[in-house]
């Protein structure tokens, strides 16, 4: 595990400057086929972006730290922001979302390798944080997935991380047990601090889509539970700059649309 500190100092979340005394850790999955953690750091490190997590994990053992561990993050969409450190896992480029949290596996071997690699890094990081903050990973409510947080009423309605893990026999109970075992064996190979962001070697997410529905609603967030802002018409072309749970964010900033009702152009 290699921790690289690249704080999102331009984020409104960072500038608010609120601190927490961590009582637990929440595990997320990014909800789009993007394996490069630097892409997300660049997305979050801007003003008027309503999300920022403490770290995002790559399949090569990279832990890209975006907030100090005791700074309040915007990751849960609920009260868990006040108590839990939020960690996102990247997802492989070999999956394609087909609606909601449902996805198609385009290369099972590569997909499995990515998922298991990020799982391993997550175990190591959670073990380190549990040790640092004297948290018992097996105690109720200490380690939660986003979906578990929703069931407890402390997070928004998302399906991660189980929507990815379930295909590979991975469970949150197994994860908590693996973290417990790793607490006294985890090794941080190196900790680096980067003062100036390095440009990712991959292109940022951004592509054109044409609307196929007669009228397509756009909402304040990636899901039907978010407030409707308006609608767009059939055959109109828009640029998508972010993806989550089968929804795409419009470049204009107007909102999110369901990618089931568009075609790439």
Backbone torsions as a table, in degrees:
resi	resn	phi	psi	omega
1	UNK	NA	130.1	179.3
2	UNK	-123.0	116.0	179.9
3	UNK	-92.0	122.6	176.9
4	UNK	-116.1	118.7	-177.6
5	UNK	-89.9	114.9	177.0
6	UNK	-137.1	79.5	-170.2
7	UNK	-68.0	142.9	179.5
8	UNK	-86.0	70.1	-173.4
9	UNK	-70.9	-16.5	178.3
10	UNK	-90.5	-6.4	-179.7
11	UNK	-73.0	142.2	175.0
12	UNK	-61.5	-33.8	177.5
13	UNK	-58.9	-45.2	179.6
14	UNK	-66.2	-42.9	-174.6
15	UNK	-68.7	-27.1	175.8
16	UNK	-59.1	-38.6	171.1
17	UNK	76.4	17.9	179.5
18	UNK	-74.5	143.4	-179.2
19	UNK	-111.3	157.4	174.4
20	UNK	-131.7	160.1	167.3
21	UNK	-105.1	99.5	-170.1
22	UNK	-55.8	126.1	176.3
23	UNK	-108.5	-6.5	-178.9
24	UNK	-173.6	-178.0	-176.6
25	UNK	-133.4	135.6	179.0
26	UNK	-117.8	130.6	-177.9
27	UNK	-102.2	130.5	-179.7
28	UNK	-123.1	166.3	171.2
29	UNK	-131.2	138.7	-164.1
30	UNK	-64.9	-21.5	175.0
31	UNK	80.7	19.1	174.6
32	UNK	-156.0	160.6	-174.5
33	UNK	-84.0	73.6	180.0
34	UNK	-136.8	108.4	-175.8
35	UNK	-85.7	-6.5	-173.2
36	UNK	-96.1	112.4	-177.6
37	UNK	-65.0	-26.0	-178.3
38	UNK	-66.0	-28.4	177.6
39	UNK	-61.2	-41.7	-177.9
40	UNK	-72.1	-37.6	176.7
41	UNK	-59.2	-39.9	-179.5
42	UNK	-68.9	-35.6	178.0
43	UNK	-66.9	-43.4	-175.9
44	UNK	-77.1	-25.0	-173.0
45	UNK	-83.5	55.5	-179.3
46	UNK	-145.5	159.9	172.8
47	UNK	-72.6	155.0	175.5
48	UNK	62.0	30.6	171.6
49	UNK	-110.9	121.9	-169.3
50	UNK	-91.9	33.3	176.1
51	UNK	-152.0	144.2	172.1
52	UNK	-167.3	126.9	-179.3
53	UNK	-107.3	172.4	-178.0
54	UNK	-76.7	-32.5	179.4
55	UNK	-161.9	155.2	175.5
56	UNK	-129.4	138.4	-170.5
57	UNK	-105.7	135.4	174.7
58	UNK	-101.8	165.5	-177.1
59	UNK	-74.4	-9.9	-179.0
60	UNK	-95.2	12.6	-179.0
61	UNK	91.7	3.0	178.9
62	UNK	-73.4	132.8	169.2
63	UNK	-114.8	104.5	-179.3
64	UNK	-91.5	104.2	-176.0
65	UNK	-83.5	122.9	-175.2
66	UNK	-106.3	-20.7	176.7
67	UNK	-137.8	151.6	169.7
68	UNK	-60.5	147.6	-174.0
69	UNK	-60.8	-28.6	-177.8
70	UNK	-98.4	10.5	174.8
71	UNK	-90.8	138.5	-179.0
72	UNK	-67.9	124.8	-179.9
73	UNK	-98.3	169.4	173.6
74	UNK	-114.3	83.5	-174.7
75	UNK	-130.4	-29.9	-170.5
76	UNK	-93.3	-24.7	-173.7
77	UNK	68.7	26.5	-178.9
78	UNK	-170.3	-164.5	-173.2
79	UNK	-64.3	-19.2	179.1
80	UNK	-62.8	-19.3	174.4
81	UNK	-59.0	-27.5	-177.1
82	UNK	-83.5	-11.3	-172.0
83	UNK	-130.4	-24.7	-170.0
84	UNK	-117.4	140.8	167.8
85	UNK	-75.7	134.6	-177.8
86	UNK	-106.2	127.2	-178.3
87	UNK	-123.5	128.1	176.8
88	UNK	-103.5	139.1	170.7
89	UNK	-102.6	133.8	174.4
90	UNK	-68.5	163.6	178.9
91	UNK	-120.9	152.4	-174.1
92	UNK	-68.9	153.9	176.9
93	UNK	-72.7	-6.1	-174.1
94	UNK	-95.5	16.1	175.3
95	UNK	-119.1	157.6	177.9
96	UNK	-136.9	123.1	178.6
97	UNK	-75.1	136.5	-176.6
98	UNK	-120.7	10.9	177.9
99	UNK	140.0	124.1	-178.5
100	UNK	60.9	-131.7	178.3
101	UNK	-98.1	12.6	178.0
102	UNK	-85.3	138.5	-177.3
103	UNK	-144.5	157.1	179.7
104	UNK	-108.1	137.5	-179.3
105	UNK	-93.9	114.4	-176.7
106	UNK	-88.5	-17.1	178.9
107	UNK	-155.5	87.6	-173.3
108	UNK	-54.3	-36.6	-178.6
109	UNK	-66.5	-48.6	-179.5
110	UNK	-69.5	-37.0	178.7
111	UNK	-61.5	-48.2	-179.3
112	UNK	-62.0	-41.2	-179.8
113	UNK	-61.1	-42.2	179.4
114	UNK	-65.8	-47.5	-177.0
115	UNK	-61.4	-45.2	-179.2
116	UNK	-68.2	-33.6	179.0
117	UNK	-68.8	-43.9	178.4
118	UNK	-69.4	-32.1	175.0
119	UNK	-59.2	-46.8	-179.4
120	UNK	-60.2	-44.8	179.5
121	UNK	-64.9	-39.6	178.3
122	UNK	-61.8	-42.0	177.2
123	UNK	-58.5	-46.5	-177.8
124	UNK	-64.4	-44.4	-179.2
125	UNK	-67.2	-43.4	-179.8
126	UNK	-64.6	-36.1	177.2
127	UNK	-63.1	-43.5	178.3
128	UNK	-61.5	-46.2	-177.8
129	UNK	-69.0	-37.1	176.2
130	UNK	-62.5	-40.8	178.3
131	UNK	-66.2	-45.4	-177.3
132	UNK	-64.0	-38.7	-175.6
133	UNK	-104.1	11.6	176.1
134	UNK	54.6	50.0	179.2
135	UNK	-105.0	139.6	176.6
136	UNK	-93.2	111.2	-175.9
137	UNK	-63.4	-18.9	-179.5
138	UNK	-93.7	-5.4	178.1
139	UNK	-74.0	140.4	-176.1
140	UNK	-56.0	127.1	174.4
141	UNK	85.9	-3.0	-177.9
142	UNK	-75.8	-51.3	176.7
143	UNK	-110.2	121.2	-178.6
144	UNK	-132.9	148.8	165.5
145	UNK	-84.9	168.0	177.7
146	UNK	-59.8	-43.4	-178.2
147	UNK	-66.1	-36.6	176.0
148	UNK	-65.5	-37.5	177.0
149	UNK	-62.1	-38.1	178.1
150	UNK	-63.6	-42.8	179.9
151	UNK	-62.5	-26.2	178.1
152	UNK	-89.9	-3.9	178.9
153	UNK	80.5	19.5	-178.2
154	UNK	-116.6	6.7	-179.5
155	UNK	-149.4	161.8	-180.0
156	UNK	-72.4	171.4	-172.0
157	UNK	-83.7	87.5	176.7
158	UNK	-125.4	160.2	-176.8
159	UNK	-100.0	-0.4	-176.1
160	UNK	-81.3	149.5	8.4
161	UNK	-99.4	-3.0	-172.7
162	UNK	-63.0	-26.3	-177.7
163	UNK	-65.8	-23.2	174.3
164	UNK	-93.6	-49.3	-172.4
165	UNK	-64.0	-33.2	-171.6
166	UNK	-58.7	-27.6	-179.2
167	UNK	-75.6	-12.7	-175.8
168	UNK	-117.3	14.5	177.6
169	UNK	71.7	18.1	179.6
170	UNK	-94.0	140.6	-179.4
171	UNK	-134.5	160.2	177.5
172	UNK	-68.6	-34.4	176.7
173	UNK	-64.0	-42.1	176.0
174	UNK	-63.6	-39.3	178.2
175	UNK	-61.8	-46.2	-179.6
176	UNK	-60.9	-39.7	178.3
177	UNK	-67.3	-38.0	178.4
178	UNK	-66.8	-37.1	176.9
179	UNK	-63.9	-43.2	179.4
180	UNK	-58.7	-43.4	-179.3
181	UNK	-66.6	-31.2	-173.1
182	UNK	-86.7	-8.5	-172.0
183	UNK	-55.4	-39.6	-175.1
184	UNK	-100.6	7.7	-179.7
185	UNK	-122.2	-11.3	-175.7
186	UNK	-66.6	140.9	179.1
187	UNK	-127.4	127.6	173.3
188	UNK	-90.5	111.0	-173.7
189	UNK	-67.6	-38.1	176.9
190	UNK	-162.1	150.4	177.0
191	UNK	-124.1	118.4	-178.3
192	UNK	-116.2	151.2	175.2
193	UNK	-121.6	128.0	-178.6
194	UNK	-113.2	114.4	-177.1
195	UNK	-79.5	-33.7	179.5
196	UNK	-116.3	123.3	-177.7
197	UNK	-56.2	137.2	175.9
198	UNK	-91.2	134.2	-179.8
199	UNK	-67.2	131.1	176.3
200	UNK	-61.0	151.0	-180.0
201	UNK	-82.4	-11.2	177.9
202	UNK	-99.4	159.3	178.0
203	UNK	-73.7	143.3	176.3
204	UNK	-65.9	155.1	179.0
205	UNK	-62.6	130.9	179.3
206	UNK	176.2	116.4	-179.3
207	UNK	-155.4	161.2	-177.5
208	UNK	-93.0	143.7	175.2
209	UNK	-134.1	150.9	174.7
210	UNK	-113.9	133.6	-177.2
211	UNK	-72.2	131.9	-179.8
212	UNK	-104.3	-18.4	177.8
213	UNK	-84.6	153.4	179.7
214	UNK	-62.1	-43.4	174.9
215	UNK	-137.6	129.3	-178.0
216	UNK	-123.1	120.4	-179.9
217	UNK	-72.1	143.4	167.8
218	UNK	-115.1	142.3	-170.6
219	UNK	-125.8	169.8	-176.0
220	UNK	-72.9	-14.6	179.9
221	UNK	-152.2	177.6	-173.9
222	UNK	-83.1	71.9	178.6
223	UNK	167.5	158.4	-177.1
224	UNK	-71.3	-13.7	177.7
225	UNK	-78.5	-8.6	177.7
226	UNK	-87.4	155.2	-175.6
227	UNK	-65.8	137.1	177.1
228	UNK	-74.0	134.1	178.4
229	UNK	-104.1	-28.7	-177.3
230	UNK	170.6	-164.8	179.8
231	UNK	-144.2	157.6	178.5
232	UNK	-125.2	158.6	-170.9
233	UNK	-99.5	163.3	179.5
234	UNK	-59.5	143.6	176.2
235	UNK	74.7	-0.2	173.9
236	UNK	-74.2	147.1	-177.5
237	UNK	-110.7	133.6	-177.9
238	UNK	-136.1	161.4	176.7
239	UNK	-103.0	130.5	177.2
240	UNK	-100.7	128.3	-177.5
241	UNK	-115.2	-3.9	178.2
242	UNK	-157.5	154.8	178.3
243	UNK	-132.8	145.3	172.5
244	UNK	-161.5	123.9	175.4
245	UNK	54.5	40.0	177.3
246	UNK	81.1	8.7	177.7
247	UNK	-114.1	151.9	179.5
248	UNK	-121.2	142.1	179.6
249	UNK	-92.6	129.5	-179.8
250	UNK	-73.3	138.6	-178.3
251	UNK	-59.2	-32.5	-178.7
252	UNK	-64.9	-19.1	-176.0
253	UNK	87.7	3.7	-177.6
254	UNK	-65.9	-30.6	-179.8
255	UNK	158.2	-158.4	-175.9
256	UNK	-119.4	145.0	177.2
257	UNK	-125.1	154.5	177.7
258	UNK	-78.0	120.1	-174.6
259	UNK	-72.4	-4.5	176.1
260	UNK	-67.8	-23.0	-172.5
261	UNK	-109.8	28.2	176.3
262	UNK	-140.4	161.6	171.8
263	UNK	-123.2	143.3	174.8
264	UNK	-68.3	146.2	176.6
265	UNK	-125.5	NA	NA
